[in-house]
Amino acid sequence: MYHVVQITMYHLVHILLPMEAFVRGRDGFLLVVFGIVFWTAGTLWFERTGPRVFETTAARYWINFMITPIVSTVGCFLILLWRKIPAAQWAPATLLIAIPGMVGEAVLLSHFSALMPKMHEASAGKYGAFLFSTYALVLTIAEIVTLRAAH
């Protein structure tokens, strides 16, 4: 069964890869810079407001858990629209935005108590889940848009 899945995915990737257009150099650079700025601003925001979100009521946490990924997704997609990134390029473009934050969050989560001193170390799991849901929503929608544009 493993080989069937591997062969199927291999063919799918090699069929779709030539159809996928790549992000222009300048846009790619700007998207990475935007990702760094977006991650830095979000991290500073949650460093300041984190205790009110992650260490109070469950209702406040879950409301923020739903709202923040939606707002972040809309923000990322507005940047793609502003830069006139074609729908067929949304997946790679969104990765360029997300990867700086993913790398930054890996470092942040591994040194959570030092880098987020206002929050309890036990909140790192909630913060990580929060981030994971945000990246998952942004990247999933971008992938769907890209696949639809390819057909």
C-alpha angles and dihedrals in degrees: 000000000000091000093050091054092044093050092045093051092044091055093043093052093046092048095049099037096073089049093052113095117214126233114260115255098249092045090048091054092047092049091053090048090048089050091053092047093044092050093045093050092047093048093049090047093052092042086060101036100026097104090056091051105035104028105044130059126347090234093058091048095049093045089053090042089060100037101045097058090048093049091045092049092050090048093052093047092048087056090052091050092046090052089045092235107178115243090244088065099046096101096055091037092053090049088056088055095043103043097069089053093046091053091045092049092050089057092042095050092048090054097030100143093049097044099037101038095162092063130068115251088239088067091067091089093053090045091050092049089049091053094044092055091049095051091043093054095046095046096042094052091045090052092050091050091049094049092048091050090051092059 
